[in-house]
Amino acid sequence: MPEQRYTVASVQHRVMGQQIRLRFADDIELRLTPAEASSLSLALVAVSRGISPEREIYMSPIASDDAFVGTAQESGMHVALRAGDLVMDWNGVESLAAALAAAIG
């Protein structure tokens, strides 16, 4: 089983309420609103299944200093991190999408 280089968790912000924390290998932490997490999840699924012709997914969450930048390749997606790209195959992309959807509740 390949190493999972991200974590997804539902967290509570004292002002903004529920947020979905997406952390990539201690490099980037994104705090998404449930609507942002849902949009990102749907976009990942649409690109991975070929439903959308988009080749890049960009999201700058309102409560984060960092952004999600994913570029579609033939075999999967490259997610831009400070330490270099995280390369995910399409199964990994689908797993990330499912984790985001599950964290919303």
Backbone as CSV, one residue per row, in Angstrom:
resi,resn,N_x,N_y,N_z,CA_x,CA_y,CA_z,C_x,C_y,C_z
1,MET,0.845,-1.187,0.000,0.000,0.000,0.000,0.886,1.245,0.000
2,PRO,0.663,2.200,-0.931,1.495,3.390,-0.976,1.281,4.269,0.254
3,GLU,2.326,5.002,0.594,2.253,5.910,1.731,1.268,7.030,1.429
4,GLN,0.387,7.326,2.380,-0.558,8.427,2.221,0.135,9.685,2.709
5,ARG,0.273,10.667,1.845,1.030,11.864,2.174,0.136,13.052,2.487
6,TYR,-1.068,12.772,2.935,-1.966,13.844,3.339,-2.886,13.333,4.432
7,THR,-3.453,14.267,5.192,-4.499,13.925,6.160,-5.657,14.890,5.952
8,VAL,-6.835,14.400,6.224,-8.057,15.208,6.132,-8.807,15.036,7.435
9,ALA,-9.221,16.149,8.034,-9.965,16.083,9.302,-10.953,17.235,9.377
10,SER,-12.059,16.984,10.039,-13.027,18.033,10.335,-12.597,18.676,11.650
11,VAL,-12.472,19.996,11.643,-12.068,20.736,12.838,-13.050,21.881,13.059
12,GLN,-13.045,22.388,14.264,-13.957,23.473,14.616,-13.155,24.757,14.817
13,HIS,-13.542,25.814,14.129,-12.933,27.132,14.301,-13.853,27.945,15.190
14,ARG,-13.294,28.698,16.114,-14.133,29.414,17.097,-15.038,30.473,16.462
15,VAL,-14.674,30.998,15.302,-15.493,32.011,14.647,-16.170,31.469,13.387
16,MET,-15.417,30.726,12.588,-15.924,30.283,11.290,-16.692,28.967,11.340
17,GLY,-16.695,28.304,12.489,-17.426,27.047,12.599,-16.645,25.881,12.005
18,GLN,-17.358,24.931,11.411,-16.713,23.735,10.876,-15.786,24.091,9.718
19,GLN,-14.605,23.496,9.767,-13.662,23.597,8.665,-13.096,22.214,8.386
20,ILE,-12.638,22.030,7.177,-12.002,20.781,6.789,-10.507,21.081,6.630
21,ARG,-9.698,20.410,7.449,-8.255,20.633,7.398,-7.618,19.585,6.482
22,LEU,-6.956,20.065,5.458,-6.232,19.212,4.519,-4.755,19.529,4.686
23,ARG,-4.009,18.551,5.177,-2.582,18.749,5.441,-1.776,17.792,4.572
24,PHE,-0.802,18.361,3.867,0.085,17.569,3.023,1.451,17.442,3.685
25,ALA,1.749,16.264,4.210,3.082,15.897,4.703,3.802,17.033,5.432
26,ASP,3.137,17.692,6.345,3.717,18.788,7.130,4.244,19.933,6.280
27,ASP,3.805,20.024,5.038,4.292,21.056,4.142,3.276,22.176,3.958
28,ILE,2.059,21.809,3.687,0.989,22.781,3.464,-0.238,22.328,4.241
29,GLU,-0.855,23.275,4.930,-2.118,22.987,5.601,-3.165,23.947,5.074
30,LEU,-4.238,23.379,4.552,-5.354,24.172,4.057,-6.531,23.988,4.996
31,ARG,-7.182,25.074,5.317,-8.418,25.023,6.098,-9.537,25.493,5.173
32,LEU,-10.391,24.541,4.822,-11.456,24.813,3.868,-12.803,24.888,4.578
33,THR,-13.670,25.748,4.078,-15.049,25.714,4.534,-15.672,24.437,3.961
34,PRO,-16.782,23.982,4.518,-17.431,22.804,3.920,-17.760,23.003,2.431
35,ALA,-18.171,24.204,2.047,-18.476,24.464,0.631,-17.215,24.367,-0.226
36,GLU,-16.088,24.886,0.272,-14.828,24.792,-0.476,-14.376,23.338,-0.592
37,ALA,-14.495,22.587,0.506,-14.107,21.170,0.481,-14.981,20.394,-0.503
38,SER,-16.262,20.713,-0.535,-17.177,20.058,-1.466,-16.796,20.390,-2.912
39,SER,-16.529,21.657,-3.188,-16.135,22.071,-4.545,-14.846,21.390,-4.973
40,LEU,-13.868,21.324,-4.069,-12.599,20.676,-4.398,-12.803,19.183,-4.639
41,SER,-13.597,18.548,-3.797,-13.886,17.122,-3.960,-14.543,16.845,-5.308
42,LEU,-15.550,17.625,-5.650,-16.250,17.444,-6.929,-15.324,17.694,-8.113
43,ALA,-14.461,18.707,-8.007,-13.525,19.007,-9.095,-12.521,17.868,-9.281
44,LEU,-12.023,17.318,-8.171,-11.087,16.199,-8.261,-11.725,14.997,-8.947
45,VAL,-12.963,14.700,-8.590,-13.670,13.578,-9.214,-13.907,13.851,-10.702
46,ALA,-14.346,15.060,-11.024,-14.638,15.391,-12.426,-13.399,15.291,-13.308
47,VAL,-12.272,15.745,-12.807,-11.035,15.676,-13.591,-10.546,14.238,-13.671
48,SER,-10.596,13.523,-12.537,-10.061,12.152,-12.536,-10.868,11.212,-13.426
49,ARG,-12.154,11.447,-13.563,-12.997,10.578,-14.385,-13.156,11.068,-15.816
50,GLY,-12.498,12.174,-16.136,-12.579,12.711,-17.495,-13.873,13.437,-17.787
51,ILE,-14.656,13.747,-16.771,-15.916,14.467,-16.958,-15.635,15.924,-17.302
52,SER,-14.573,16.471,-16.707,-14.176,17.849,-16.957,-12.891,17.865,-17.787
53,PRO,-12.820,18.758,-18.768,-11.601,18.858,-19.571,-10.506,19.685,-18.891
54,GLU,-10.796,20.222,-17.715,-9.808,21.059,-17.023,-8.531,20.275,-16.774
55,ARG,-7.398,20.946,-16.842,-6.099,20.318,-16.598,-5.477,20.825,-15.305
56,GLU,-6.070,21.859,-14.704,-5.540,22.378,-13.450,-6.686,22.715,-12.515
57,ILE,-6.497,22.384,-11.242,-7.455,22.757,-10.206,-6.719,23.691,-9.262
58,TYR,-7.269,24.878,-9.079,-6.681,25.869,-8.173,-7.750,26.295,-7.188
59,MET,-7.393,26.304,-5.911,-8.310,26.813,-4.894,-7.506,27.502,-3.813
60,SER,-7.891,28.729,-3.514,-7.280,29.497,-2.434,-8.337,29.668,-1.347
61,PRO,-8.342,28.771,-0.352,-9.374,28.828,0.676,-9.334,30.132,1.474
62,ILE,-10.492,30.594,1.872,-10.628,31.858,2.573,-9.864,31.881,3.902
63,ALA,-9.735,30.750,4.568,-9.117,30.712,5.897,-7.686,30.185,5.868
64,SER,-7.040,30.192,4.703,-5.684,29.642,4.587,-4.754,30.625,3.897
65,ASP,-3.482,30.531,4.246,-2.469,31.338,3.579,-1.949,30.647,2.327
66,ASP,-2.163,29.349,2.224,-1.693,28.574,1.078,-2.852,28.282,0.135
67,ALA,-2.513,27.698,-1.012,-3.521,27.348,-2.018,-3.316,25.912,-2.461
68,PHE,-4.393,25.301,-2.972,-4.309,23.991,-3.594,-4.091,24.216,-5.075
69,VAL,-3.019,23.623,-5.602,-2.744,23.690,-7.031,-2.458,22.268,-7.496
70,GLY,-3.366,21.723,-8.276,-3.212,20.376,-8.806,-3.232,20.400,-10.319
71,THR,-2.256,19.765,-10.933,-2.165,19.716,-12.393,-2.375,18.286,-12.862
72,ALA,-3.347,18.100,-13.742,-3.652,16.774,-14.264,-2.585,16.335,-15.251
73,GLN,-2.166,15.100,-15.100,-1.226,14.458,-16.006,-1.927,13.216,-16.563
74,GLU,-1.310,12.515,-17.456,-1.937,11.330,-18.036,-2.236,10.262,-16.983
75,SER,-1.323,10.068,-16.048,-1.467,8.976,-15.076,-1.988,9.418,-13.720
76,GLY,-2.258,10.707,-13.554,-2.739,11.182,-12.260,-2.596,12.683,-12.137
77,MET,-2.344,13.131,-10.911,-2.275,14.566,-10.647,-1.023,14.887,-9.863
78,HIS,-0.430,16.032,-10.183,0.695,16.560,-9.432,0.159,17.706,-8.586
79,VAL,0.319,17.609,-7.268,-0.110,18.657,-6.347,1.128,19.428,-5.935
80,ALA,1.116,20.735,-6.154,2.278,21.570,-5.857,2.429,21.758,-4.349
81,LEU,3.621,21.391,-3.851,3.987,21.601,-2.454,5.299,22.379,-2.417
82,ARG,5.620,22.958,-1.276,6.875,23.703,-1.158,8.081,22.808,-1.420
83,ALA,8.029,21.569,-0.955,9.165,20.654,-1.072,9.187,19.922,-2.420
84,GLY,8.292,20.248,-3.321,8.203,19.562,-4.613,6.823,18.959,-4.787
85,ASP,6.518,18.556,-5.987,5.187,18.030,-6.291,4.909,16.702,-5.593
86,LEU,3.692,16.563,-5.108,3.175,15.277,-4.650,2.506,14.650,-5.871
87,VAL,2.986,13.504,-6.288,2.438,12.829,-7.456,1.426,11.797,-6.972
88,MET,0.198,11.933,-7.441,-0.880,11.018,-7.066,-1.420,10.350,-8.317
89,ASP,-1.635,9.026,-8.256,-2.311,8.371,-9.375,-3.807,8.674,-9.247
90,TRP,-4.579,8.266,-10.248,-6.008,8.609,-10.233,-6.748,7.960,-9.064
91,ASN,-6.344,6.781,-8.623,-6.955,6.176,-7.437,-6.701,7.033,-6.206
92,GLY,-5.498,7.577,-6.094,-5.169,8.460,-4.981,-5.979,9.745,-5.008
93,VAL,-6.192,10.271,-6.209,-7.011,11.480,-6.365,-8.444,11.191,-5.927
94,GLU,-8.969,10.054,-6.339,-10.332,9.663,-5.934,-10.409,9.467,-4.416
95,SER,-9.355,8.918,-3.816,-9.324,8.725,-2.359,-9.324,10.063,-1.633
96,LEU,-8.566,11.021,-2.144,-8.563,12.358,-1.546,-9.941,12.990,-1.657
97,ALA,-10.572,12.876,-2.812,-11.918,13.417,-3.002,-12.902,12.802,-2.030
98,ALA,-12.816,11.477,-1.834,-13.710,10.791,-0.902,-13.446,11.214,0.537
99,ALA,-12.185,11.406,0.894,-11.847,11.839,2.253,-12.392,13.235,2.539
100,LEU,-12.295,14.123,1.554,-12.855,15.481,1.724,-14.374,15.415,1.903
101,ALA,-15.031,14.620,1.077,-16.498,14.492,1.174,-16.910,13.897,2.516
102,ALA,-16.176,12.890,2.986,-16.506,12.253,4.258,-16.305,13.206,5.427
103,ALA,-15.304,14.051,5.354,-15.029,14.977,6.458,-16.101,16.054,6.594
104,ILE,-16.781,16.337,5.498,-17.855,17.336,5.556,-18.999,16.853,6.450
105,GLY,-19.232,15.536,6.382,-20.250,14.950,7.242,-21.590,14.777,6.616
